[in-house]
Amino acid sequence: MAVFTSNILYDVTAVFVTLLFGLILYSKWKFLHWVKIGLPILQPTFPFGDAKDIILGRRTIGEVYKDFHRKFKANGFKHGGIYMFLSPVYLPTDPDIIKHIMQKDFQHFINHGVSLDEKIDPLNGHLFNLEDEKWKNMRIKLTPTFTSGKMKMMFQTLADCSIGLKDIMDESAANHSPVDIKNILGRFTTDIIGSVAFGLECNSLKNPDAEFRKYGKKIFEVSTSERLKTLSLSILPKSVVRALNLKRTKPDVEQFFMKAIRDTVDYREKNNVYRKDFLHLLIQLKNRGSVEEDDKLSDGGKLTEKALSMNELAAQAYVFFLAGFETSSTAMTFALYELATNLHVQDKLRKEINTVLAKHDGQLTYAAVMEMAYLEKVLHETLRKHPPIPIIVRKCNKDYTIPNTSIHLKKGTRVNISSAGLHTDPEYYPDPEKFDPERFSDENKKTRPDFTWLPFGEGPRLCIGLRFGMLQSRVGLCVLLKNYKITLNGRTKVPIQMDKRSFVSAVEGGVWLNVEKLD
């Protein structure tokens, strides 16, 4: 009996409909995964699962996951199951379960689950993406580079970058012109990270089109195809990623940063250049295998521990750059937005800044900024309300049973935690839309469960650079609020809407501020 007819169009249509029908049936079977296990689900649909709004760019990933969190929590569920396309993802909402995943039972959830091939994508072989023993070994090597002592060592380099920030703000105040504060702070943190991580004067505050600024922005430019590629790298097996030769880094971005890092390392080694910065410590790890308290780049070739390769060094410098400039500028932008709309908080913070600096002879020092307790509360409340990275990702690397339940997660299961959902949960933060730094007083912090404030993650994979990120945010806010009164300009759309194209939290249309210089 003939399978096909003489009508080609009819045959093609029949095959297409049959395949589509088969895919729909397959998706319905896949969408039973969590039901069989006993987890509540939402309303996944073919072909997106629960990710339709994310894939089509209708809403940000943070907003969508916040809704997931709220829906499960509203129905009294401590966790639930969602689907990214047909891939099942476990989503806990209960802080105690989250604590087990991120800390108590960390050995089951060591990895972020990002498919990676360091040979074809060398700049992404960094600490955030590394897995298992590679991650453990790199974390051990890098931990000494982020101690409070190393922050003190780098502080003056960081503080010197604030001179250019003041120049721009002085000009704005004199001309009564509003500033796109995210743009300016992005240039400020680019100069800081460029100086500390690469030992280079980026000059992006003076020149908005400077190369480091240009390529730094390009890292975070996300088209629809880039969004799909990023999601694919998160859900596809490593074998498929390698077969398709997929890489996260754009070719021109990779070329620029690899050359900048190699050229700088070569120059320092040939000329025995010492600077108090992160790159010096990385060169020590490359040449000595460990970080030492001296100005030497090597020990004459004698290695006591396994050293970093040039590609490994470049990857760590790269992630320090991309994580440091974007998240810190985002945090400061949202802090200034909140301070511009809560002037009583701004006045109280400015009073603290002036009082503390007066005790330190008016000098901006490491000790002075670390003494500013209310500044820390303001930053913590900003990060609660506007976490730059709104979800935390993990991957189950060993079969695991959720404590006090019969829910069994198999090896390879993805786990996503909505930090934005936790941060706006009224059970832990009453009236969550209100900006109230006193939520982070010692007394109030004691009233909340652990693992309800997660802007930097938590547990052994806690962000290694959080000290530096907080330090440059402290410096930026201290310089701005000491010298200027900040108010909201009419160009800022209120209420603010999130930029749907950005993975890192960003305001659509930008945050525009008025700047008034203080005597």
C-alpha positions, 0 to 999 in steps of 0.5 A: 500500500502506498504511503505517499500520494501523488500530491506533494503539498498534501504529503508534506502537510500530512508529515508536518501535522503528524510530526507536530501532533507527535511533539505535542503528545510528547510535550504533554508526557514531559509535562507530567514529570513533576506531577508523577513526582508529587510536586505542584506545577503551574500551566506549562504550554507547548512549546515554551513550557512556563517560559513563554513570556521570557522567550518572547521578551514580554517580561524579564526573567526576574519578574517571571520567576518572582511570579512563580514564587508568589503563585506557589507560596500563595497556595501554601506550597514550599516548592514547585515544578516549572518547565523551561521549554520541555526541561523540568526545573525545581523551584523551592520557595521555603528558606529552610529547603533553600538553606539545605540546597545552598549550604547544608547539602551543598555537595549535591548542588555544587554546580551552576549547570552552565554547559562549557567547553573551555577550549572553544570558549576560553574566557568562560572558563571562570569561577562562576562556570567551573564545576566540581574539582575544577571549581573547588581548586580555583576557589581555593586559589582565588579566595586569598585575593578577596580578603579584607587585607587585599581590599585595603591594598586596592582601595586607593586605586579604587578611590582615585577613580572617583575624581573623574566621577566628581568632574562629570557631576560638577559639570551637570550641576553647573549646567543644570542638566540631568544625568543618565546615572546608570551610564555614568556609574557604568563608566565609573565602575568600568574605570575601577575594574579596568584599573584593578583587574587589568592595570589599565587606565580605561578613561571611560568617564572622560571618553564614553566611547572608550574601548573598555566601555564599548566592549563591556556594554557589548557583553550585556547586549542581548538580542532575541537570538542571544537570549535563545542561545543563553537558554540553550547553553543552560538546558542542553547537554554538554555533548550537544553544546560541543557538537554545535560548537556553541560559545557564550562569548562574542568573537570580537569581545573575546578577541579584545579582552584576550589581547588586553590581558595578554599584552598587560601580563607580558608587559608587566613580566618583561618590565617587572612592574608591580601594582597593588591590584587584582591582576598582580595577584593573578600573575602570582597565581600564574607564575608561583601557584599561590598569592604571596604578601610581596611585590614579586611576580615569580619565584624564579620558576619554583612552583609549590602549587599548580599554577594558572594557565594564561587562559585561566588567568584571562578568564578570571580577570574577565569575570571580575570585569563583567561581574564587577562593573555591571552589578555594582553600577546597577546597585548604585543606580537603584540606590540613588533612585530610592534616595531621590524618591525618599529624601529623608533617607538621603538626608540621614545618609548624608549626615552620617557620611559627613560625620564619619569623614570629619572623624577621618580628617575629611579623607575618604579612606577604607576605614571611613567607608567601612564605618558607615553603618547606615550606608550599609543598610541603604545598600542592603535594602537596595539589593533586597528590593532590586537584586541585580541578578534576580535568580540563583541557579544550581544543578543537582549533581547527585540524587537527592531527596528534599528533607522531610518530603518524598520529593526525589530529585535525580542527578542532572535536575536543574534548580532555580531560586527566585531571590527577587521572590524571597526579597519581596515576600511579605512574610519576611518583608512586610510592605515589601515595596516600601524602601526602609533601610532599618529592615537591616538593623541588627534587631530586625535581621534577627526576626527573619529566617536565614536565606531570605536575602540572597543578592550574592547567593549563599553557602560555599558558592557565595559570590567571591567578589562581594566585598569588592562590589560592596566597597566600590558601591560604598565609595561611589555613593559616599562621593556623590552624596557628600557633594551633591543633593540628588533628585528625580528628573522628569525624564525618569518614567515612574513607576519604573519598568524593567528593561525586558532585554536585560538579564541584569536588572535595568530600568527601561528608559534609564534613571535620570537625576538632577544634581545640585552641588552642595557647599 
